[in-house]
Amino acid sequence: MSQPLRIGVFGGAFDPPHLAHVALVQTAIAQLQLDEVRVLPTGQAWHKAKTLTEAAHRLAMTQLAFEGVPQVVVDGREIKRSGPTYTVDTLQELTQERPHNQLYLLIGDDQRRSLHSWHRIEDIARLAIICAADRDPEVGAWREAHLAEPTIQALFTLPIHPLHMPLMPLSATDIRQRIAQHQPIEGLVPAEVERYIHEHHLYRPHP
């Protein structure tokens, strides 16, 4: 039997993918000694009220963003899946495909704050080691402010492995707003992604 692999799993809207996304994956590869990272643009996100940019564009931008990271495989399965996209379904599929590998679910600190609302979070914790970026000083204060809430108490009983990385206050929402206001986004997204956005006139206000 071949040696089990350490597989990172990193999902998101990637609308657009930005440099903090790439930094998180590179940090996880280095700190967790990952053999591979599956990067999965979400399909129909159950938790997002806004309509996402067309899936083909988000998939193309994600491929461009991570093309310089050899361990990354951009996986389009969630885009192809009908109905809402749930992380637990993807983890179950990956486990069935290669049952002897160890999965590591990679999340940002913004996602860590909402873990208590994730679909079947206990099953997620059973299927993968949850690894969260430990980069936001506000997380500690947020935890103290909400620790009395039962759902938050349950969240902090989950084993979460920290990923140590510098604070990178980047937001896809802010980047979209900057583009809509004709402000520069250089240094916020990979150069190839910036070029793609301009070539396809994404995030521009409709006339």
Secondary structure, DSSP 4 states (H G I P E B T S, - for coil): -PPPPEEEEEEE--SS--HHHHHHHHHHHHHHT-SEEEEEE-SEETT--SPPP-HHHHHHHHHHHTTT-TTEEE--HHHHS-SEE-HHHHHHHHHHHSTTSEEEEEE-HHHHHTGGGSTTHHHHHHHSEEEEEE--THHHHHHHHHTTSHHHHHHTTS-EEEEE-------HHHHHHHHHTT---BTTB-HHHHHHHHHTTTTPPP-
